[in-house]
């Protein structure tokens, strides 16, 4: 057993006993013996969660590839149509904690199936929407489904695999995010041209039905790990180590989005690259991100502290390198590959980290992690935009890189605090 695994097991036992001895509200969200009572991992069930995440995230990104025909069909501007993507992120800030806290006693198998069903309904409504207002409201349903599903995935996965396999299991789940990020936009653009944008959303609904069938076939009954509730969510967020972790996530992910949101103007002003080169480099980023996710799981299980330092450092170094690339395509390629590797490891890294410091509050902690990511997207894009307008795009990349590295250092130091 690795050092990280051993410390996690020790923390789990001591945290669980202290909660029981105090009789605190919100019983500890940990099963006897640790987060997982399984001797063997239930990999088909884990894969079903990854498939669910894939369909949800792919649905989230689809409008980005079809904004022009959607806007023309519904009689709105492309800028207005772009809010179809923004809406899912905004609802995600409250969606994860809301689902976790609002359904404290329902079998998690049915919660995950219900959230997947909600996404199917959303895509059908979007495909049939005659006006933009109905389409936007339908996308809010998708935002709730995505944030709730991702928030619950950590606690559910922890009951499907032994504790020492949690990092690798989260890699499988997060693989759905990586694949959707790579495939959704180009696939949506191609299929939209062939069949129309409404047919693409109906196809996404059909993919959701398949994911739902796989979940119902493979997921066992997963009892709620305690009674989360809103009081437990608040008390979890108030733990110093968790609060530092959430701050770190905002810094790391926010630093990433401070630069990544403005890649297009950066390419034009820093490197002078055309759209074809931009597309190729974004594809390289996506593939590197997928590789980073694959590497993250085994490393998180065995050497979490190395990953906690290395991934944010890679993001920081890559953003700085890109900002200083000038017109060098070779430097830009290296920067994008390193950046993708670093950011691809972040979801699995932070989920495994939070499971180690709050093993008795996995569901509440998962909701807080999702909310932190959504806040990071919003804040990173807003801060980056202000820097780009007032100072320049290079400054946004440099500032984002510094924030990411700082977040990694805070996360590494917070890991040693247990209260």
C-alpha positions in Angstrom: 0.0 0.0 0.0 1.4 3.4 -0.9 1.9 6.2 1.5 -1.0 8.2 0.1 -3.3 5.2 0.4 -2.2 4.4 3.9 -2.7 8.0 5.1 -6.2 8.1 3.4 -7.3 5.0 5.2 -6.0 6.4 8.6 -7.8 9.7 8.0 -11.0 7.9 7.1 -11.1 5.9 10.3 -10.2 8.8 12.6 -12.6 11.2 10.9 -15.4 8.7 10.9 -15.0 8.0 14.6 -14.7 11.6 15.7 -18.0 12.5 13.9 -19.8 9.6 15.5 -18.5 10.4 18.9 -19.7 14.0 18.6 -23.0 13.0 17.2 -22.6 15.8 14.7 -25.4 16.7 12.3 -24.9 14.9 9.0 -23.6 11.5 9.8 -20.2 10.7 8.3 -20.4 10.0 4.6 -18.1 7.0 4.7 -18.8 3.3 4.7 -17.3 1.0 7.4 -13.8 0.3 6.5 -13.2 3.3 4.3 -14.7 5.0 1.2 -15.0 1.7 -0.5 -15.9 -1.6 1.1 -15.1 -3.5 -2.2 -12.3 -5.9 -2.5 -12.5 -5.9 -6.4 -13.3 -2.9 -8.6 -16.6 -2.8 -10.5 -15.1 -1.5 -13.7 -18.1 -1.8 -16.0 -20.0 0.5 -13.6 -17.1 2.9 -13.5 -17.1 2.9 -17.4 -20.8 3.7 -17.4 -20.1 6.8 -15.4 -17.5 7.8 -17.9 -19.9 7.3 -20.7 -22.5 9.4 -18.9 -20.0 12.2 -18.4 -19.1 12.0 -22.1 -22.6 12.5 -23.3 -23.3 15.3 -20.9 -20.1 17.3 -21.7 -20.5 16.7 -25.4 -24.0 18.1 -25.2 -22.6 21.1 -23.3 -20.2 22.0 -26.1 -22.4 21.3 -29.1 -23.8 24.8 -29.5 -20.2 26.2 -29.9 -19.9 24.4 -33.2 -23.3 25.4 -34.6 -23.8 29.0 -33.4 -24.4 30.5 -36.8 -27.2 28.2 -38.0 -28.8 28.2 -34.5 -28.8 32.0 -34.5 -30.1 32.3 -38.0 -32.9 29.8 -37.4 -34.1 31.4 -34.1 -33.6 35.0 -35.2 -31.0 36.0 -32.6 -27.4 37.3 -32.9 -24.5 34.9 -32.6 -23.5 36.6 -29.4 -26.9 35.9 -27.9 -26.8 32.3 -29.1 -23.4 31.9 -27.4 -25.2 32.2 -24.1 -26.4 28.6 -24.6 -22.9 27.6 -23.5 -22.7 30.2 -20.7 -26.0 29.1 -19.2 -24.7 25.6 -18.4 -21.6 27.0 -16.6 -23.6 29.5 -14.5 -26.1 26.9 -13.3 -23.1 24.6 -12.5 -22.0 26.9 -9.7 -25.1 26.0 -7.6 -26.2 22.8 -9.4 -23.6 20.4 -7.9 -24.1 21.4 -4.3 -27.8 21.6 -4.8 -28.1 18.0 -6.1 -25.8 16.7 -3.5 -27.5 18.4 -0.6 -31.1 18.2 -1.9 -31.2 14.4 -2.3 -29.7 13.1 0.9 -31.4 9.7 1.1 -32.1 8.6 -2.5 -30.1 5.6 -3.9 -27.3 7.1 -5.9 -27.9 4.7 -8.8 -31.2 6.4 -9.4 -29.8 9.9 -8.9 -27.2 9.3 -11.6 -29.8 7.7 -13.9 -32.2 10.7 -13.2 -29.5 13.2 -14.1 -28.8 11.4 -17.3 -32.5 11.4 -18.1 -32.6 15.1 -17.4 -29.9 15.7 -20.0 -31.9 13.6 -22.5 -35.0 15.7 -21.9 -32.9 18.9 -22.3 -31.5 17.8 -25.7 -34.9 16.9 -27.0 -36.4 20.2 -25.9 -33.5 22.1 -27.5 -34.0 20.2 -30.7 -37.7 21.0 -30.8 -37.5 24.6 -29.4 -39.4 27.1 -31.6 -38.0 30.1 -29.8 -34.7 31.0 -28.2 -36.1 31.5 -24.7 -37.3 27.9 -24.5 -34.0 26.7 -25.8 -32.1 28.7 -23.2 -34.3 27.3 -20.4 -33.7 23.8 -21.7 -30.0 24.3 -21.5 -30.3 25.2 -17.8 -31.6 21.7 -17.2 -28.5 20.4 -18.9 -26.3 22.5 -16.6 -28.0 21.1 -13.6 -27.5 17.5 -14.9 -23.8 18.1 -15.7 -22.9 19.7 -12.4 -24.9 17.2 -10.4 -23.6 14.2 -12.2 -19.9 15.3 -11.9 -20.4 16.3 -8.3 -21.8 12.8 -7.4 -19.3 10.9 -9.5 -16.5 11.0 -6.9 -18.6 9.5 -4.0 -20.3 6.9 -6.3 -16.9 5.8 -7.8 -15.4 5.6 -4.3 -18.0 2.9 -3.6 -17.3 1.0 -6.8 -13.5 0.4 -6.3 -11.0 -0.2 -3.5 -9.6 2.9 -2.0 -6.1 2.3 -3.6 -7.7 2.3 -7.1 -9.7 5.5 -6.7 -7.3 7.7 -8.8 -7.3 5.2 -11.7 -11.1 4.9 -11.5 -11.5 8.7 -11.6 -9.3 8.7 -14.7 -11.8 6.4 -16.4 -14.7 8.7 -15.4 -12.8 11.8 -16.5 -11.9 10.2 -19.8 -15.4 11.1 -20.8 -14.6 14.7 -20.3 -11.4 14.5 -22.3 -13.0 12.7 -25.2 -16.0 15.0 -25.3 -13.7 18.1 -25.3 -11.8 16.7 -28.3 -14.7 15.3 -30.3 -17.8 17.4 -29.6 -17.1 20.6 -31.5 -15.7 19.1 -34.7 -18.4 16.3 -34.7 -21.1 18.8 -34.1 -19.9 21.0 -36.9 -19.7 18.1 -39.4 -23.0 16.5 -38.5 -24.7 19.9 -38.3 -23.7 20.6 -41.9 -25.0 17.2 -43.1 -28.2 16.9 -41.1 -29.0 20.2 -39.5 -28.4 21.4 -35.9 -31.7 20.1 -34.6 -30.8 16.6 -35.7 -27.5 16.8 -33.9 -29.2 17.5 -30.6 -31.6 14.6 -31.2 -28.5 12.5 -31.8 -27.1 13.7 -28.5 -30.4 12.7 -26.8 -30.1 9.3 -28.3 -26.5 9.0 -27.0 -27.9 9.9 -23.6 -30.4 7.1 -23.8 -27.6 4.6 -24.6 -25.6 5.9 -21.6 -28.7 5.6 -19.4 -29.2 2.0 -20.5 -25.6 1.1 -19.7 -25.9 2.7 -16.3 -29.0 0.8 -15.4 -27.4 -2.4 -16.6 -24.1 -2.0 -14.8 -24.5 0.3 -11.8 -25.4 -1.6 -8.5 -27.4 0.0 -5.8 -25.3 2.7 -4.3 -26.6 3.9 -0.9 -26.0 7.6 0.1 -22.9 7.9 2.2 -24.5 9.5 5.1 -27.0 12.3 5.0 -25.3 15.3 3.3 -27.9 18.0 3.6 -27.1 21.8 3.4 -25.7 21.9 7.0 -23.1 19.3 6.1 -22.2 21.1 2.9 -21.6 24.3 4.8 -19.6 22.6 7.6 -17.5 20.8 5.0 -16.7 24.1 3.2 -15.8 25.6 6.6 -13.0 23.0 7.2 -9.7 24.9 6.7 -8.1 22.2 4.6 -11.1 22.0 2.3 -11.3 25.8 2.0 -7.7 25.9 1.0 -8.3 23.1 -1.5 -11.2 25.0 -3.0 -9.1 28.2 -3.2 -6.4 26.2 -4.9 -8.8 24.8 -7.5 -10.0 28.3 -8.3 -6.4 29.5 -8.7 -5.3 26.5 -10.9 -8.4 26.3 -13.1 -8.9 30.1 -13.1 -5.3 30.6 -14.2 -5.8 28.1 -17.0 -9.0 29.9 -18.3 -7.4 33.3 -17.9 -5.2 32.5 -20.8 -7.1 29.7 -22.6 -10.2 31.8 -23.1 -8.2 34.2 -25.2 -6.2 31.8 -27.3 -7.6 33.2 -30.6 -6.4 36.8 -30.0 -3.2 35.4 -28.6 -2.5 33.4 -31.7 -3.2 36.4 -33.9 -1.3 39.0 -31.9 1.6 36.9 -30.5 2.3 34.4 -33.2 0.4 35.6 -36.3 -0.9 32.1 -36.9 -3.9 31.5 -39.2 -7.1 29.6 -38.4 -5.8 26.3 -39.7 -2.7 26.4 -37.5 -5.0 27.3 -34.5 -7.2 24.3 -35.2 -4.2 22.0 -35.4 -2.7 23.3 -32.1 -6.1 23.0 -30.4 -6.2 19.4 -31.5 -2.7 18.8 -30.1 -3.9 20.4 -26.8 -6.9 18.0 -26.7 -4.8 14.9 -27.4 -2.2 16.0 -24.8 -5.0 16.6 -22.3 -6.3 13.1 -22.9 -2.8 11.7 -22.3 -2.5 13.8 -19.1 -5.7 12.3 -17.8 -4.4 8.8 -18.4 -1.2 9.5 -16.6 -2.9 11.2 -13.7 -4.8 8.1 -12.3 -1.9 5.8 -11.5 0.2 8.8 -10.3 -2.6 10.0 -8.1 -2.8 6.6 -6.4 0.9 6.3 -5.8 2.6 9.7 -5.8 -0.2 12.3 -5.4 2.1 15.0 -4.0 4.2 14.8 -7.2 1.1 15.3 -9.4 -0.1 18.1 -7.2 3.1 20.1 -7.9 3.8 18.9 -11.4 0.4 19.5 -13.1 -0.1 23.2 -12.1 3.6 23.9 -12.8 3.2 22.5 -16.3 0.2 24.8 -16.9 2.2 27.8 -15.6 5.3 27.0 -17.6 3.3 26.4 -20.7 1.4 29.7 -20.5 4.5 31.7 -19.9 6.3 29.8 -22.7 3.4 30.5 -25.1 3.3 34.2 -24.2 7.0 34.5 -25.0 6.8 32.3 -28.2 6.8 35.2 -30.6 6.2 33.8 -34.0 7.9 30.5 -33.4 5.5 27.7 -34.3 7.8 25.0 -32.7 7.7 26.8 -29.3 3.9 27.2 -29.6 3.5 23.5 -30.3 5.6 22.5 -27.3 3.7 25.0 -25.1 0.3 23.6 -26.1 1.4 20.0 -25.6 2.8 20.7 -22.1 -0.3 22.8 -21.3 -2.6 20.0 -22.3 -0.7 17.4 -20.3 -0.9 19.6 -17.2 -4.5 20.6 -17.4 -5.7 17.1 -18.4 -4.4 15.8 -15.1 -6.2 18.4 -13.0 -9.7 16.9 -12.6 -8.4 13.5 -11.4 -5.8 15.2 -9.3 -8.2 17.4 -7.3 -10.8 14.7 -6.9 -8.3 12.3 -5.5 -6.8 15.0 -3.3 -10.2 16.0 -1.9 -11.0 12.3 -1.2 -7.9 12.1 0.9 -8.5 15.1 3.0 -12.3 14.8 3.4 -13.0 11.0 3.1 -16.0 11.3 5.5 -17.6 14.0 3.3 -17.1 12.8 -0.3 -20.5 13.9 -1.6 -20.4 17.4 -0.1 -16.7 17.7 -1.2 -17.6 16.6 -4.7 -20.2 19.3 -4.9 -17.8 22.0 -3.7 -15.2 20.9 -6.3 -17.6 21.2 -9.1 -18.8 24.7 -7.9 -15.1 25.7 -7.6 -14.4 24.7 -11.2 -17.4 26.7 -12.5 -16.4 29.7 -10.5 -12.9 29.4 -11.9 -14.2 29.4 -15.5 -16.3 32.5 -14.8 -13.6 34.4 -12.9 -10.7 33.3 -15.1 -12.5 34.5 -18.3 -13.5 37.8 -16.6 -10.1 38.6 -15.2 -8.4 37.5 -18.4 -10.7 39.8 -20.4 -9.9 42.8 -18.2 -6.2 42.1 -18.4 -6.3 41.7 -22.2 -8.2 45.0 -22.6 -6.1 47.0 -20.2 -2.6 45.6 -20.5 -2.5 43.0 -23.3 -2.9 39.4 -24.1 0.6 38.4 -23.1 0.0 39.8 -19.6 -3.1 37.6 -19.3 -1.1 34.5 -20.1 1.7 35.4 -17.7 -0.8 36.2 -14.9 -2.7 33.0 -15.5 0.5 31.0 -15.3 1.5 32.6 -12.0 -2.0 31.9 -10.6 -1.9 28.2 -11.6 1.6 27.6 -10.0 0.5 29.4 -6.9 -2.6 27.2 -6.7 -0.5 24.1 -6.9 1.8 25.3 -4.1 -1.2 26.1 -1.9 -2.7 22.6 -2.6 0.5 20.9 -1.8 0.8 22.7 1.5 -2.9 22.3 2.4 -2.7 18.5 1.9 -0.8 18.1 5.2 -3.6 19.8 7.2 -6.2 17.4 8.5 -8.6 19.8 10.3 
